[in-house]
Amino acid sequence: MDSLTQIVLGAAIGEVVLGKKVGNKAMLYGAIAGTIPDLDTFASHFVSTVDALAIHRGFTHSIFFAVLFAPIMGWLISRFEKAANFKDWSWLFFWGFLTHPLLDAHTTWGTQLFWPLDLRLAYKNIFVIDPLYTLPFLICVLAAMRLPKKSARRKNLNKWGLILSTTYLGITLLLKFYTYQHFKRALNDQGISYTAIETKPTAFNSLLWTANVDTDSHYLIGHYSIFDTQPIHFSKYLKNHLLLDTLRQEPQVRKLIKITEGWYNIEQKEDYIVLNDLRFGLLSLSPQAKDFVFSYTIKKNKDGSVSIEEREKNMRDGKKLIQELITRIQGN
């Protein structure tokens, strides 16, 4: 999830663990704990594009990280924050570190919660930024901050923030199941044979969902709003995997393919190719859309090496997508 959401969750967890003893400092250190796992994004400044992708939501989003670093942070904070002891601070950081990846596991990217095992949990039932999850939660936490640390109302407000946000997560899981059935029914009604299907919510909401469908030679992408009255339309995207040719043997290319979990297609350009990661959708809801949120240029250099770079996104595309979402959510 986005940084603000993780800060709010961390603050709420800090309040549960130590709020009655240290007041708003519990929220402060809980927010810090909720932020620390995402420091893995700084890896992009020191490693290749592909390696940075592989590192993200890996070690720092694992149970192993929480167990290893919570006592370290607990010892460090206990050296100058005497209102609670080493064990208390360690417990706060442990739960702050752990709830961060537990929440991220609900997004499309997922987390390697059981690192070093090569297993990524991704339930894909909430977009990385969802105001309906974050805003009520934030309001409850901010209201709780203004009350005395031993106030029963403070405890209840914080509890309601956790209840509302967790309930919303549960609702998105039900919506995922509901919309998944509609996508499957549409594929069957249209006589489409497929080998795999995955669904996820579109940006900033849980009312409009998208499905990626794998067939023998191409992928299909369709959208469904819970307010739709017309059949689902699926757009076709050729796989073109053969265009990779010998590049497929390059270690960084193999790693990038693994990161996409096989959901990718290839476009041939003049002197390079483009690999599109289909998992995160398109920058437009138009049936003719071809620009994906995450695309990577793969180029063979004159010295025989291969360079891979993420393609930059245009802010105007983001604004256009939001406008399209508002319209499309209302139904077809």
N, C-alpha and C positions, 0 to 999 in steps of 0.2 A: 504494500500500500504506500501511498504518498507520505512524505515526512511529517506533515501536520497530523495525519491520522495516527501514525505511530507515536508521536509525542503525546497525543491525547490518551491513547491506550496506555502508554507507559506511565503517565501521570496518575491515571485511575488505578492502575495496579499498585503503584507506589503508595497511594492513599489506603488501599486495602491492607497492605502489608504493615505500614508504619505510620499511617496518618494520625492515629490517635496518640502516638507517642511523640512524633516530631513535627506534626502539622504540615504546612506547605512545603517544607523541605523534603518530605516524602514524595510529594508530587514533582518537585524539581528534579530529584535524583531518579525518580521513576521515568520522567521524560528523557533524561540523559540516557538511561538504560535502554529506552525504547528507540533511541536514535543510533546508538553505537553499532548495531549490526549492519547498518547501511553504509558504514565507512568503507566497506569493500568496493564502493564505486570509485574510490580514489585510485584503484588499481589501473584504471584506464590511462592514467598519466605515466605509467611505468612499464606496461606490457602491451602486446598487440591487441587490436580490436577484438579478435576472436578469443584470445586468452582472457581478456577482461569480461567478456560475456560468460565464459565458462566459470570464472571466479565468482561472479555476481550471484548472491543468494546461495552461496556454498557454505564454506567453513563457518563464517560469522553468523549464519542462520541455522546452526545445528545445535542439537542437544549437547554435543561434545563441547562446543564453544561456551554454552551457558554454564556447564559444570566446571569447566576449566577456569574461566575468567571471572565468574561471580565472586569467588573467594578473594581473588586478587583485588577486585574493585572494592569489595567489602572491607578488606584490610586497609586499603588506601584511604577510603572515606572515614573509617573509624579512627584514623590518626588525628583528625581535626574536628570531626563531628561527634561530640561526646554524649549527645542525647540518646544515642542508641549504640549497641555494642557491635562487635565484628560479625557475630552471627546474624543479627537483625539486618545489617546493611548487605551482607552476602545474600540473604534470602530475598531482599528487595531486588537486587541486581539479577539474581537467578530468574525470578519470575518476569522481570522486565525484558531480559534477553530471550526468554523462551516464548512469551506471548507474541513477540514480534514475528518470528517465523511461522507460528501457528496461524496468525492472521494472514500473512503473505501466502500461505499454502492455498488460500481460497482464490487467489488470482491466477491469471493465465500463465505467468512465468513460473509460479510455484516456488518451492524451496527444497534444498537438500537437508531436510531436518535430521536425517540419519547419517549425514556425512561422517566418515569417509565412504560409506556405501554409495554406489552409483545409482541412486534412486531419488527422483525428484517428485515431490507431492504437489499436485496442481489440480484442485477441484474445479477451477474455472467457473465460479458462480458469482464473482463480483469483480467489477472493473477496478483498476488500481486507484482511481479517484472516484469516489461515490459520495456526493453531498448528503444523501439520505442516511448513510452510515455515520458520517463524521459530524455533521452539524448538530443534531440532537445530543450526541455524545459530548461534544465540545461545550455546549450550553450548560449541561449538567455539571461538568467538571469545573468550569469557570464559576458557576454559582456556588459550588461546594467550597472553592478556594476562599470565598469571602466570609466564611463562617468559622467560628472557633474550632480548634482541632478536636475537642471532645463533644462537639454538638451532635446530637442524634440526627438532626436534619442534614448536616454535612455528610454524614455517613450514608443516609438514605439517598441524597441527591447523587452521590458518586455511584451508589449501587444501581440506581435507576439508569444512569448513563451506560453502565455495563449491561444491564438487562435489555435496554432498548437496542443497543448496537448488536448484541448477540442474537436477539430475536430477529432483527433485520437480516442477519446472515442466514438464519434458518429459513426465512421467507424466500431469500434468493435461491436457496437449494431447492425449495418446492417449485419455484418458478422455472428453474433449470429443468427439473423433471417434467413439468407441464409443457414447456416449449419443445423439449426434446421429443416428446410424443407427437407433437404437431409436425415437426420436421420429418420424422420417420414416416408418418402417415402421408405427408405430401410426396415423399420419394416413392412410396409404394403406389400411390394414386397415379403418379406420372410414369410409372413403369421403369424407374431408374434403378439399375443394379449398382451396388457400391460395396466397397470392402471395409470402410471405416467412416465414422462420423463423430465429430466433436462439436460441442456447442459452448457458447460463452456470451455474456452480455456485451452490448456495445458501450461506447464511452459514456461515463458519468451517470448511468442509469441502470435499472434492472427490468425495464419494461420492454425494451427492444433487444432481441437476441439475434445472434448470427450463427450459422452452421457452416463448417468446412466439411465437405464430403469427398472422400477418396474413391476414384474409379480407376479402371485399368490405365487409361491414357491421359486423363485430365482430372482436375479438381473442380468441384462445384461449390459456389458460395451463395448462400441465401439468407434473407432476413425475415424475422417474424416478430411483430408487435402483438401484445396480448389484446390489442384493440383491432387487429386485422379482421376483415370480412372477406377478402379475396384470397385466391390460392397463392402459395409461396412461389416466387420466381427464383430460379437458380441460374446464376451466371457461370459460364465455363471458362476455365483457365488451363491451357495445355501445360503438362508437366515439363516437357522438353529436357528431361534429365540427361539425355544422351549428348546434349550440347556441352556438358562438362568435359567429356572425352577424357584425356589423360590428366586433366586437372583434378579429377576425382581422387587420384592417388596422393595428392599433396596433403601432408599432415594437417595443415591449417584448414584446408577445405573439408577434409573428413571430419574434423572437429566441429566446424560450422554446421555441417549436415546433421551431425549428432545433436547439436544444440536445438535445431529446428524440429527434432523428433520425427523427421521424415516429411514434415509439412512444408514443402518448398517447391517453387518452380523456377525455371531458368529463362532469361531473355538474352538474346544475342545482340550485342551492339557492334560498332565498327571495329574497335580494337580491344574490347573487353566484354565480359558477360556480367549479368546482374542476377544475383540469387535473392529471391523474395521469400521472406519468412511469412507464411500464410497464417500463423497462429494469432497474430495481432491485428489482422484485418486490413482494410483499405482506408485510404484517406478520403474516400467518398462513398456514398451509398448508391451512386448511379450504377445501373446494370452494365454500363460500358467502362466503369472505372478500372484502371490498371496500375495505379500508384499505391503501393503497399506501405503501411506504417514503418515497417523495418525491411530495408533492402540493402544489399551489400554488393559493391563492385569487386569483381575478381579479375585481376589483370596479370598477364605473364610479362615480366620485365625482360629487357634485352639481355641481362646477365643470367637469365634462366630462373630467377626467383619469382615468387608469386606474392603479390600484395593484395590485401583485402581491407576495404574501408567501408564504413557505414555511410550510406548516402544521406546527405543533409535534407531535412524536411523544411518545407516552406510554411511559415506562420499563417499565410493566407489560406493554405489548404486546411489548417486546423479550424480557422474561423468558419470556413465554408462547411466543414463537416459538422460543426455544432449547429449551424442553421438547418442542415439537412436532417440531423437527428431530431430536432424539435418538431419538424414537420412529419417525419416518418414514424415517430413514436405514436402519433395520433391515429395511426392505422392506414391501410392502403385502400 
